Amino acid sequence: MIDKDLAPSLLARELKAETLIISTAVEKVCLNYGKPDQKELASMTVAEARQYIAEGHFKPGSMLPKVQAVVEFLEGGGREAIITDPEHLAAAMQGKAGTRVTP
């Protein structure tokens, strides 16, 4: 099976892209998504992403594969990744929206 998030990550690594953008249904990656203490993340590092994955913050079939794809991309040489929804894509590319992930 080809995963819709991991496939673009692999393609971006093969193309030696500097930036990977993953479009999703929410503007930003969140910790404790849908809970009263939900926290939106404007940025995170690969180390932080790994920590949040280990802590179980991202659901399989939802945000988890997106964050895993970004981690793989950045560990494969990418410079940055952005996760956001289509509505905020232009602002995210200017650093004004979305979640920016760096090595």
Contacts in CASP RR format, 6 or more apart in sequence:
PFRMAT RR
TARGET T0000
AUTHOR 0000-0000-0000
METHOD contacts of the structure
MODEL  1
MIDKDLAPSLLARELKAETLIISTAVEKVCLNYGKPDQKELASMTVAEAR
QYIAEGHFKPGSMLPKVQAVVEFLEGGGREAIITDPEHLAAAMQGKAGTR
VTP
3 65 0 8 1.000
3 69 0 8 1.000
4 65 0 8 1.000
5 22 0 8 1.000
5 65 0 8 1.000
5 66 0 8 1.000
5 68 0 8 1.000
5 69 0 8 1.000
6 65 0 8 1.000
6 68 0 8 1.000
6 69 0 8 1.000
6 72 0 8 1.000
8 20 0 8 1.000
8 22 0 8 1.000
8 69 0 8 1.000
9 20 0 8 1.000
9 69 0 8 1.000
9 70 0 8 1.000
9 72 0 8 1.000
9 73 0 8 1.000
10 72 0 8 1.000
12 20 0 8 1.000
12 73 0 8 1.000
12 78 0 8 1.000
13 72 0 8 1.000
13 73 0 8 1.000
13 76 0 8 1.000
13 77 0 8 1.000
13 78 0 8 1.000
16 77 0 8 1.000
17 78 0 8 1.000
18 78 0 8 1.000
18 79 0 8 1.000
18 80 0 8 1.000
19 78 0 8 1.000
19 79 0 8 1.000
19 80 0 8 1.000
19 81 0 8 1.000
19 82 0 8 1.000
20 69 0 8 1.000
20 70 0 8 1.000
20 73 0 8 1.000
20 78 0 8 1.000
20 80 0 8 1.000
20 81 0 8 1.000
20 82 0 8 1.000
21 81 0 8 1.000
21 82 0 8 1.000
21 83 0 8 1.000
21 84 0 8 1.000
21 89 0 8 1.000
21 92 0 8 1.000
21 93 0 8 1.000
22 66 0 8 1.000
22 69 0 8 1.000
22 70 0 8 1.000
22 81 0 8 1.000
22 82 0 8 1.000
22 83 0 8 1.000
22 84 0 8 1.000
23 84 0 8 1.000
23 85 0 8 1.000
23 86 0 8 1.000
23 89 0 8 1.000
24 63 0 8 1.000
24 66 0 8 1.000
24 83 0 8 1.000
24 84 0 8 1.000
24 85 0 8 1.000
25 85 0 8 1.000
26 84 0 8 1.000
26 85 0 8 1.000
27 40 0 8 1.000
27 84 0 8 1.000
27 85 0 8 1.000
27 87 0 8 1.000
27 88 0 8 1.000
27 97 0 8 1.000
27 98 0 8 1.000
28 40 0 8 1.000
28 41 0 8 1.000
28 42 0 8 1.000
28 83 0 8 1.000
28 84 0 8 1.000
28 97 0 8 1.000
28 98 0 8 1.000
28 99 0 8 1.000
29 40 0 8 1.000
29 41 0 8 1.000
29 44 0 8 1.000
29 58 0 8 1.000
29 63 0 8 1.000
29 66 0 8 1.000
29 67 0 8 1.000
29 83 0 8 1.000
29 98 0 8 1.000
29 99 0 8 1.000
30 38 0 8 1.000
30 39 0 8 1.000
30 40 0 8 1.000
30 41 0 8 1.000
30 63 0 8 1.000
31 38 0 8 1.000
31 39 0 8 1.000
31 41 0 8 1.000
31 52 0 8 1.000
31 57 0 8 1.000
32 38 0 8 1.000
32 39 0 8 1.000
32 57 0 8 1.000
33 57 0 8 1.000
33 58 0 8 1.000
33 59 0 8 1.000
33 63 0 8 1.000
40 99 0 8 1.000
41 99 0 8 1.000
42 98 0 8 1.000
42 99 0 8 1.000
42 100 0 8 1.000
43 99 0 8 1.000
43 100 0 8 1.000
43 101 0 8 1.000
43 102 0 8 1.000
44 52 0 8 1.000
44 99 0 8 1.000
44 101 0 8 1.000
45 101 0 8 1.000
45 102 0 8 1.000
45 103 0 8 1.000
46 71 0 8 1.000
46 74 0 8 1.000
46 75 0 8 1.000
46 101 0 8 1.000
46 102 0 8 1.000
46 103 0 8 1.000
49 67 0 8 1.000
49 70 0 8 1.000
49 71 0 8 1.000
49 101 0 8 1.000
50 71 0 8 1.000
52 58 0 8 1.000
52 67 0 8 1.000
53 64 0 8 1.000
53 67 0 8 1.000
53 68 0 8 1.000
53 71 0 8 1.000
58 64 0 8 1.000
58 66 0 8 1.000
58 67 0 8 1.000
66 83 0 8 1.000
67 83 0 8 1.000
67 101 0 8 1.000
70 81 0 8 1.000
70 83 0 8 1.000
70 101 0 8 1.000
71 101 0 8 1.000
73 81 0 8 1.000
74 80 0 8 1.000
74 81 0 8 1.000
74 101 0 8 1.000
74 102 0 8 1.000
74 103 0 8 1.000
75 103 0 8 1.000
77 103 0 8 1.000
78 103 0 8 1.000
79 102 0 8 1.000
79 103 0 8 1.000
80 100 0 8 1.000
80 101 0 8 1.000
80 102 0 8 1.000
81 100 0 8 1.000
81 101 0 8 1.000
82 92 0 8 1.000
82 93 0 8 1.000
82 98 0 8 1.000
82 99 0 8 1.000
82 100 0 8 1.000
82 101 0 8 1.000
83 98 0 8 1.000
83 99 0 8 1.000
83 101 0 8 1.000
84 92 0 8 1.000
84 97 0 8 1.000
84 98 0 8 1.000
84 99 0 8 1.000
88 97 0 8 1.000
88 98 0 8 1.000
91 97 0 8 1.000
91 98 0 8 1.000
92 98 0 8 1.000
92 100 0 8 1.000
END
